[in-house]
C-alpha cells in the first residue's frame, strides 16, 4: 500500500466529489432528483468507459519512464493551478470558496429555466462528468507513475463514500468541509509528486527515494506560506502608507 498516493487521491477526489455533489443537489432541489440522478448515472457510465480506454492505453503502450515524465508535467500543471488559487485565497487576493454560495448560485441559474428537465439532467451530467474527469486523471496518473493503482483507487473510493454518505444524510451542500484548506494541501501534494516524477524521468537521483516526496511537500509548504505572508505584509504596508 502506497500511503502517499492513497492520501493524495483521497483529498483530491474528495474536493471534486464535494463540488459535483453541490451541482447534483442544486438540480434535485429545483427539478427533483430523477433528472439529477439520471444525469449522474450517465456521467458515471461515460467516465467508466473513458477510464477503461485510457487505463488500457496507458498501461500497455507507454513505457514507464516516458509515462512518469508526462505524468510529472501534468501533475505539476494541476498542482501549480490549485496552489496559485489557494495562495491568492489565503492572502486575501481572491475570495474563499464557499460551497453554500455556489449552491445558491446554481439554484438561481436553474430556476430561470425551471420545468426544463432535459437542461437539468444535462447540468447534472456536465457537473459530475467534468469533476469526475479530474478524479480519473488524478487516479490514472498517480496510479500509473507510482505503480500503485490499488492505493489511488482506494483513496478515491474512500473519498466518494465519505462525500456520498454526508450528502445522503444532510441533503445540503457540504459547506462545513474545510475545502479551501484541502485545496491548498492537494495543490502542494500534486506539485510535489509532479516534481518528483518529472525529475525522476530526467535522471534525477532523489537522496531518500520516495521519502524525498515528504521533503518536497515541506519545501513547497514553506515557500507557499512565505508567499502568503509576504503578500499580506505588503498589503498592510500599502494601507499604512495610504
N, C-alpha and C positions, 0 to 999 in steps of 0.2 A: 504493500500500500504506500503510495506516494502522498504524504500528508500535505506537502506544499501545493501540489496540483489539486488535491481534494478541497482544501480551504479556499484557494483562489477560484475554483469553479463554483463552489458553494456561494461565495459572496457575490461574484459577478452575475451568476444566473439569478440569484435572489433579487437583485436590483432590477433586472429585466422582467422577472415574473411579477414583481410588485407593480411596475408600470403597465404591463399587459392586463393585470387584474383590474386596475383602475379603469381602463377603457372598457373591458367587458362589463364591469359593474355599472358604468355610465349607460351603456347600451341597454342593459337589463332594467335599469331604473326608468328609462324613457319608453322603451318599446316592449318590455317584457323579456324574460330570459330564454324563450325559444329561439328568436333570431340571434341572440348573443351566443348561445351555446352552439347553434348551427355554424355560425361564422368561426367560432373557436375550434370546433371539430374539423372543419375543412382546412383551417390553417395548420392544425396538428398533423393531418394526413399529408398535406403538401410538404411540411417540414420533414416528416418521416421519409418520404420518397427522396427528397433532396439530400438528406443526411446519408441515406444508403448509397446513393450515387457518388457523392463526394467522398464518403468513407472508403469505398472500394477503390476509387481512383487514387486517393492519397496513399493508401496502404500498399497497393500493388505496383504502382507505376512511377513513383517519385523516390529517388534514393534518399536515405535518411539524412545525410549531411546537407544535401541541397534543401531538403524539406525543413530542416532546422533553421537554415538561413532565411528562407522565405517566411517561415512562421515567426522567427525573431523580429523581422521587419514589420510584419502585420501586427504583432503584439505591441511593438514599440509605438506604432501609429495609434492603435486603440488606447494604449496606456497614457501616452502623452496627451491625447484629446481629453480623456477623462480627468487627468491630473491638472491640465490647464484650467478646465472649468472649475474643479474643486478649489484650486488656488484662488481663482477670481471670486468664488463664493465666500471662502473663509476670510479673504482680505477685504470684503465689503464692496468689491467692484461689480459683483453680479448677485442678484437676489438668490437666496437659498431656495432649493427646490421644495415645493410644498405640494404633496400628493392630494390633499383635500382641495386645494385651489385648482389643481389640474383636473380633478374630478368635476368640480363645479363648471369649469370652462367647457369640458367635453359635453356635459349635460346640456348646457346652454346652446351649444352648437347643434346638438342632436334635436333639441326641441324646435329649432327653426324648420326642420323637415319632419316633424312628428307625424307618424302614420305611414311613413315610407319604410316598410320592414326590410326591403332589399338593401337600401342605403345603410340601415342599422346593422344588418348582417355583414355587409361589406366593411363597415367600420370595425366591427369585432375581428373580422378576418385580417384586415390590414394591421391592426394593433398587435394581435397575437403573432402574426407571421413575421412582422418586422422585428419585434422584440425577441421572438424565438429564434430568428435568424442569427442575431448576435450571440445567443446562447450556443447555437450549433457551431458557429465559427470558433468560439472560445473553447468548447469541448473538443472539437476536432483538432484544433491547432495545438492545444496544450496536451491532449492525449497522445497525439502523434509525435510531437517533439520529445516528450519525456518518456515515450513508450509506456504510457500509464493510462490507457483508455478506461480501465475499471475505476480508477480514482477520479478521473474527470467526470465520468458518467454518474458515479455515486454522489459526488459533490453536487452536481446539477440536480439529481433526483431528490436529494435531501432538501435543497432549496425549493424545489417545486412543491414537495409535500408540505413544508412549513408554510409557504405562502398560500397554498390552496386551503389548508386547514384553517388558517387565520381568516381567509376570505369567506369560507363557509360559515364560520362561527359569527363573525362580525357583520358580514354583508355590507361592508363600508370600506372606503379606501384606507389603506394602512398608513395613515398619516403619522402615527407614532413611531414607525420604524425609522431608525437613525440613518435615513437613506443618504444624506449628504456626507456623513462620516464614512459610510460603506463605500460610496463612490470614490472618496479620497483614498481609502485603503486599497480598493480594487485598482485604481489608477497606478498607485505605487507598485502593487504586485505585478500587474501586467507589464509595466515598464521594466521592472527588474527581471522578470522571466524573458522578456524580449531581448534585453541587453545580454543576458546570459547565453541564450541560444544563438543570437546573431554573432556574438563574439566567438562562441564555440565553432560555428561554421567557418569562421575566418581564421581558425587555428589558434585562438587564444587558449592558453592552458590556465584554467582557474585554479588558484592555490589550494582551495579546500573542496574542490569538485562541487557537488550540488549544494554544499553548505555555503558556498560563495553567494548563493541567492539571498541568504539572510543578510550578508554584508551589503549587498546591493540595495535591499529593502531599507536597511538602516541608513545608507547613504542618501537615497532618494528622499526618505522621510525627513532627514535633517536638512537637506537642500530645500525641500518644499516649505518646511517650517520657517527657514531663514528668509525665503522669498516673501511668504505671507507677512512675517514680522516687519520686513523692510518696507513693503507696500503700506502697511498700517502706519508705520513710523513716519513715512514720507507724507502721508495724508494728514497726520496730526500736525506735523511741522508746517505744512502748507496752510492749514486752518489757523494756526497760531500767528503766522506771518500776515495772513489776510485780516 
